[in-house]
Amino acid sequence: MASVTHTPFKPAWWLKSPHLQTIWPSLFRSRVKLDFRLERIDLRDGDFIDLSWHQGSSGPLVMLIHGLEGSISSHYVTPTLQALHRAGFSTLFMHLRGCSDEPNRMRRSYHSGASEDLKEILELLECRNQIPQAVVGFSLGGNLLLKYLSETGHRSRIGAAVAVSVPFNLSQAATRLEQGLSRIYGRYLLDKLKKSYTEKCQIRGFEEDINLSAIRTIYQFDDNITSRVNGFDDADDYYSKCSSGTKLKEITTPTLIIHALDDPFMYPANVPELDQLGPGVDLELCMNGGHVGFIQGNLPFRAEYWLDKRICHYLKMLLKPEYQPNDNNDLQLSSN
């Protein structure tokens, strides 16, 4: 059955602000150096997606998907992969189109609802007997993952999913990023989107027929570029068709959604209610945590990243039958 629970997660006393929770790990969290085997997958439409394999274990395979303008260098990626590895899982990272070392070949881009790309990758891996038993998506990647699960139902191919800091309502998220201190994130992401678009046009020889200097918000970028290159009428059409919040009822795969009510990328009112969740969905709400933050610890130089523990605990409970939740590796939900 679906459930909505409130966790006893408590943020570090020196990081109570949702903005500090959001910004701290991107500035100060050490990226873990891991050895990857890179693989380029050619898609049916002529484009490509890059995968990074870090198995190192015979345990169940878990795949990660990043957020908007993310990559394997994002602050949450390699530490989560390392935590999963230490928990006995094999791991795989999926770059969305154009988010690895070079722009994708086609004018179309990755976006919040590109579930067909995830579907194609999972179908390929299934044919090779390399299907991940679980997928973890962050932010935009979490929205994409939830949309895929809603579309496939019992045919999702995976045994479990985790979605973190999901923008359930894309239109409202775009509006939120134009207000208050959240404009900092909106401007930062918009600058990255513009840079990526310009570099892609230059490298692939596409004509830049948009005046980027006139685009001042994420909404305007999605209205003029994202929607146009991906076959939507406009930003409103894109947001309406790709927001996961209205699709959760169809999810049957065991799925944990982790969300902070103070997430500065969206409004608390956009968090789904129990009757909007499918039978496979557990929505876990934290009063604090920011956007992909969830940092504990008594001292700044001893920060503890609760999110890593929570993801590993959930997946061990579902995918590792020998796991005993009262052993020494059990999750500590609250700080000391």
VEXDREN-2710 file (C-alpha; in Angstrom, 1 decimal):
% VEXDREN-2710
k/r/px/py/pz
1/MET/0.0/0.0/0.0
2/ALA/1.0/3.6/-0.5
3/SER/2.2/5.6/2.5
4/VAL/3.2/9.1/3.5
5/THR/5.5/9.3/6.5
6/HIS/7.5/12.1/8.2
7/THR/11.0/11.1/9.1
8/PRO/12.8/12.2/12.3
9/PHE/15.7/13.6/10.2
10/LYS/17.3/16.6/11.9
11/PRO/19.6/18.9/10.0
12/ALA/23.0/19.9/11.4
13/TRP/22.6/22.8/13.7
14/TRP/25.0/24.8/11.6
15/LEU/23.0/24.0/8.4
16/LYS/19.4/24.5/9.4
17/SER/18.6/26.8/6.5
18/PRO/17.3/25.1/3.4
19/HIS/19.7/27.2/1.3
20/LEU/22.7/26.1/3.3
21/GLN/21.5/22.5/3.0
22/THR/21.3/22.9/-0.7
23/ILE/24.5/24.8/-1.3
24/TRP/26.9/23.2/1.2
25/PRO/27.5/19.9/-0.5
26/SER/28.0/21.4/-4.0
27/LEU/30.7/23.6/-2.5
28/PHE/32.3/21.5/0.2
29/ARG/31.5/17.9/-0.3
30/SER/34.5/15.9/-1.6
31/ARG/34.0/14.1/-4.9
32/VAL/35.0/10.5/-4.6
33/LYS/37.5/9.2/-7.2
34/LEU/36.2/5.9/-8.6
35/ASP/37.3/3.8/-11.5
36/PHE/34.7/3.6/-14.2
37/ARG/34.3/1.6/-17.4
38/LEU/32.7/3.9/-20.0
39/GLU/30.2/2.7/-22.6
40/ARG/28.5/4.7/-25.3
41/ILE/25.1/3.4/-26.3
42/ASP/23.8/4.3/-29.8
43/LEU/20.1/4.9/-29.6
44/ARG/17.6/3.9/-32.3
45/ASP/17.1/7.5/-33.4
46/GLY/20.8/8.0/-34.2
47/ASP/21.7/9.8/-30.9
48/PHE/23.7/8.3/-28.0
49/ILE/23.8/8.0/-24.2
50/ASP/26.9/7.4/-22.2
51/LEU/27.0/4.9/-19.3
52/SER/29.6/4.7/-16.6
53/TRP/30.0/1.3/-14.9
54/HIS/31.4/0.9/-11.4
55/GLN/30.6/-2.7/-10.5
56/GLY/33.3/-4.0/-8.1
57/SER/30.8/-6.2/-6.4
58/SER/28.6/-9.2/-7.2
59/GLY/25.6/-7.6/-5.5
60/PRO/22.4/-6.3/-7.1
61/LEU/23.0/-3.7/-9.8
62/VAL/21.7/-0.1/-9.0
63/MET/21.6/2.6/-11.6
64/LEU/21.7/6.4/-10.9
65/ILE/20.3/9.3/-13.0
66/HIS/21.3/12.9/-12.4
67/GLY/19.4/16.1/-12.3
68/LEU/19.2/19.3/-14.4
69/GLU/22.6/20.1/-16.0
70/GLY/24.1/17.3/-13.8
71/SER/26.7/14.8/-14.7
72/ILE/29.0/12.3/-13.0
73/SER/30.7/15.3/-11.5
74/SER/27.6/16.3/-9.5
75/HIS/28.2/16.4/-5.8
76/TYR/25.7/13.6/-5.0
77/VAL/26.8/11.1/-7.7
78/THR/30.1/9.5/-6.8
79/PRO/29.5/9.6/-3.0
80/THR/26.2/7.8/-3.5
81/LEU/27.9/5.3/-5.8
82/GLN/30.5/4.7/-3.2
83/ALA/28.0/4.3/-0.4
84/LEU/26.1/1.7/-2.5
85/HIS/29.3/-0.1/-3.3
86/ARG/30.1/-0.3/0.4
87/ALA/26.6/-1.6/1.0
88/GLY/27.3/-4.5/-1.4
89/PHE/25.7/-3.2/-4.6
90/SER/27.1/-3.0/-8.1
91/THR/26.6/0.4/-9.6
92/LEU/26.0/2.1/-12.9
93/PHE/25.5/5.8/-13.8
94/MET/23.5/7.0/-16.7
95/HIS/24.2/10.4/-18.3
96/LEU/21.2/11.9/-20.0
97/ARG/21.6/13.1/-23.6
98/GLY/24.3/15.7/-24.0
99/CYS/25.4/15.6/-20.3
100/SER/28.6/13.6/-20.7
101/ASP/31.8/14.9/-22.2
102/GLU/30.3/16.0/-25.5
103/PRO/27.0/17.3/-26.8
104/ASN/24.5/14.8/-28.2
105/ARG/24.2/14.6/-32.0
106/MET/20.6/15.7/-32.5
107/ARG/18.8/18.9/-31.9
108/ARG/16.6/17.3/-29.4
109/SER/17.9/17.4/-25.8
110/TYR/17.3/15.6/-22.5
111/HIS/14.4/16.9/-20.5
112/SER/12.3/16.1/-17.4
113/GLY/10.0/13.7/-19.2
114/ALA/12.4/11.9/-21.6
115/SER/11.2/8.5/-20.2
116/GLU/11.6/6.9/-23.6
117/ASP/15.4/7.2/-23.2
118/LEU/15.3/5.3/-19.9
119/LYS/13.0/2.7/-21.4
120/GLU/15.4/2.1/-24.3
121/ILE/18.4/1.8/-22.1
122/LEU/16.6/-0.7/-19.7
123/GLU/15.4/-2.7/-22.7
124/LEU/19.0/-3.0/-24.0
125/LEU/20.4/-3.9/-20.6
126/GLU/17.7/-6.5/-20.2
127/CYS/18.6/-8.1/-23.5
128/ARG/22.2/-8.3/-22.2
129/ASN/21.1/-9.8/-18.8
130/GLN/22.5/-6.6/-17.2
131/ILE/19.2/-5.1/-16.1
132/PRO/19.5/-3.0/-12.9
133/GLN/17.4/-4.2/-10.0
134/ALA/16.9/-0.6/-8.9
135/VAL/17.2/2.9/-10.2
136/VAL/17.8/6.0/-8.2
137/GLY/16.9/9.4/-9.7
138/PHE/17.8/12.9/-8.4
139/SER/15.6/16.0/-9.0
140/LEU/14.9/16.1/-12.8
141/GLY/16.2/12.5/-13.0
142/GLY/13.7/11.6/-10.3
143/ASN/10.9/13.1/-12.2
144/LEU/11.9/11.2/-15.3
145/LEU/12.1/8.0/-13.4
146/LEU/8.7/8.4/-11.8
147/LYS/7.1/9.2/-15.2
148/TYR/8.7/6.0/-16.6
149/LEU/7.4/3.9/-13.7
150/SER/3.9/5.4/-14.2
151/GLU/3.9/4.5/-17.9
152/THR/5.1/1.0/-17.5
153/GLY/3.3/-0.2/-14.3
154/HIS/4.0/-3.9/-13.7
155/ARG/6.2/-3.9/-16.8
156/SER/8.8/-1.5/-15.3
157/ARG/11.6/-4.2/-15.5
158/ILE/13.1/-3.0/-12.2
159/GLY/12.5/-4.2/-8.6
160/ALA/12.8/-0.9/-6.8
161/ALA/13.2/2.8/-7.3
162/VAL/14.2/5.8/-5.3
163/ALA/13.4/9.4/-6.3
164/VAL/15.0/12.3/-4.4
165/SER/13.9/16.0/-4.4
166/VAL/11.5/15.6/-7.3
167/PRO/9.9/18.7/-9.0
168/PHE/6.5/17.1/-9.0
169/ASN/4.9/20.2/-10.7
170/LEU/7.3/21.5/-13.4
171/SER/5.4/24.7/-13.9
172/GLN/5.3/25.6/-10.2
173/ALA/9.0/24.7/-9.9
174/ALA/9.9/27.1/-12.7
175/THR/7.9/29.8/-11.0
176/ARG/9.5/29.1/-7.6
177/LEU/13.0/29.6/-9.2
178/GLU/12.0/33.1/-10.1
179/GLN/11.2/34.1/-6.5
180/GLY/13.2/35.2/-3.4
181/LEU/16.5/33.6/-2.8
182/SER/15.5/30.7/-5.1
183/ARG/16.4/33.1/-7.9
184/ILE/20.0/32.2/-7.2
185/TYR/19.5/28.6/-8.3
186/GLY/17.3/29.7/-11.2
187/ARG/20.0/32.0/-12.5
188/TYR/22.8/29.5/-12.0
189/LEU/20.9/26.7/-13.8
190/LEU/19.8/29.1/-16.6
191/ASP/23.4/30.2/-17.2
192/LYS/24.5/26.5/-17.4
193/LEU/21.6/25.7/-19.8
194/LYS/22.6/28.6/-22.1
195/LYS/26.2/27.7/-22.1
196/SER/25.4/24.0/-22.9
197/TYR/23.0/25.1/-25.7
198/THR/25.6/27.5/-27.2
199/GLU/28.4/24.9/-27.1
200/LYS/26.1/22.3/-28.7
201/CYS/25.2/24.6/-31.6
202/GLN/28.8/25.4/-32.2
203/ILE/30.1/21.9/-32.0
204/ARG/27.3/20.3/-34.0
205/GLY/26.9/23.1/-36.5
206/PHE/23.3/24.0/-35.5
207/GLU/22.1/27.5/-36.3
208/GLU/21.4/29.5/-33.2
209/ASP/18.1/31.2/-34.0
210/ILE/17.3/32.3/-30.5
211/ASN/18.4/35.5/-28.8
212/LEU/19.7/33.9/-25.6
213/SER/20.4/37.3/-24.0
214/ALA/16.6/37.9/-24.1
215/ILE/16.0/34.7/-22.1
216/ARG/16.0/35.6/-18.4
217/THR/14.2/32.7/-16.7
218/ILE/14.0/28.9/-16.8
219/TYR/10.4/29.2/-18.1
220/GLN/11.5/31.3/-21.0
221/PHE/14.3/28.8/-21.8
222/ASP/11.9/26.0/-21.8
223/ASP/9.3/28.0/-23.8
224/ASN/11.8/28.9/-26.5
225/ILE/14.2/26.0/-26.6
226/THR/13.4/22.9/-24.5
227/SER/9.8/22.6/-25.7
228/ARG/10.6/23.5/-29.3
229/VAL/13.5/21.0/-29.9
230/ASN/11.6/18.2/-28.1
231/GLY/8.3/18.3/-29.9
232/PHE/6.1/20.2/-27.4
233/ASP/3.9/23.2/-28.3
234/ASP/5.4/25.4/-25.6
235/ALA/6.6/25.3/-22.0
236/ASP/3.1/24.9/-20.6
237/ASP/2.6/21.9/-22.9
238/TYR/5.9/20.4/-21.9
239/TYR/5.3/21.0/-18.2
240/SER/1.7/19.5/-18.3
241/LYS/2.8/16.3/-20.1
242/CYS/6.0/15.7/-18.2
243/SER/5.2/16.6/-14.6
244/SER/5.3/13.4/-12.5
245/GLY/3.0/14.6/-9.7
246/THR/-0.2/13.8/-11.6
247/LYS/1.1/10.3/-12.7
248/LEU/2.1/8.7/-9.4
249/LYS/-1.2/6.8/-9.0
250/GLU/-0.1/4.4/-11.8
251/ILE/3.2/3.3/-10.1
252/THR/3.2/-0.2/-8.8
253/THR/7.0/-0.7/-8.5
254/PRO/8.2/-0.4/-4.9
255/THR/9.3/3.2/-4.9
256/LEU/10.7/5.5/-2.2
257/ILE/10.3/9.3/-2.7
258/ILE/12.4/11.4/-0.4
259/HIS/11.4/15.1/-0.2
260/ALA/12.2/18.0/2.1
261/LEU/9.3/20.4/2.7
262/ASP/11.7/23.3/2.7
263/ASP/13.1/22.4/-0.7
264/PRO/13.8/25.9/-2.3
265/PHE/13.2/24.5/-5.8
266/MET/9.4/24.1/-5.2
267/TYR/6.4/24.8/-3.0
268/PRO/5.3/22.6/-0.1
269/ALA/1.8/22.7/-1.6
270/ASN/3.0/20.7/-4.7
271/VAL/3.8/17.7/-2.6
272/PRO/1.4/14.8/-3.5
273/GLU/-1.2/13.6/-1.0
274/LEU/-1.7/10.0/-0.1
275/ASP/-4.6/9.5/-2.5
276/GLN/-2.4/10.5/-5.4
277/LEU/0.1/7.7/-4.8
278/GLY/0.1/4.4/-6.5
279/PRO/0.3/1.1/-4.5
280/GLY/4.1/0.9/-4.9
281/VAL/4.9/4.4/-3.6
282/ASP/6.2/5.4/-0.1
283/LEU/6.5/9.2/0.2
284/GLU/8.9/10.1/2.9
285/LEU/8.8/13.8/4.0
286/CYS/11.4/15.7/6.0
287/MET/10.7/19.1/7.5
288/ASN/14.2/20.2/6.5
289/GLY/16.8/19.1/4.1
290/GLY/16.8/21.6/1.2
291/HIS/17.3/20.3/-2.4
292/VAL/19.4/17.1/-2.4
293/GLY/20.9/18.1/0.9
294/PHE/19.9/16.2/4.0
295/ILE/23.1/16.9/6.0
296/GLN/23.6/16.1/9.6
297/GLY/26.7/16.2/11.9
298/ASN/27.8/18.1/14.9
299/LEU/30.7/19.8/13.2
300/PRO/31.3/21.2/9.7
301/PHE/34.4/19.1/9.1
302/ARG/32.5/16.0/10.2
303/ALA/29.4/16.4/8.1
304/GLU/27.2/13.3/7.8
305/TYR/25.2/12.7/4.6
306/TRP/21.9/11.1/5.7
307/LEU/20.7/10.6/2.2
308/ASP/23.3/8.1/1.4
309/LYS/22.4/6.0/4.4
310/ARG/18.6/6.2/3.7
311/ILE/19.0/5.1/0.0
312/CYS/21.2/2.2/1.0
313/HIS/18.9/1.1/3.8
314/TYR/15.8/1.1/1.6
315/LEU/17.5/-0.9/-1.2
316/LYS/19.1/-3.4/1.2
317/MET/15.7/-4.0/2.8
318/LEU/14.2/-4.8/-0.7
319/LEU/17.0/-6.3/-2.6
320/LYS/19.2/-8.1/-0.1
321/PRO/17.2/-10.7/1.8
322/GLU/20.1/-11.5/4.1
323/TYR/20.1/-8.0/5.4
324/GLN/19.1/-7.6/9.0
325/PRO/17.9/-4.0/9.9
326/ASN/19.1/-4.3/13.5
327/ASP/22.7/-5.0/12.6
328/ASN/25.6/-2.6/12.9
329/ASN/25.0/-1.2/9.4
330/ASP/21.4/-0.2/10.2
331/LEU/20.3/3.3/9.4
332/GLN/20.4/6.0/12.1
333/LEU/17.5/8.3/11.1
334/SER/18.3/11.1/13.5
335/SER/21.5/12.9/14.5
336/ASN/23.0/12.6/17.9
END
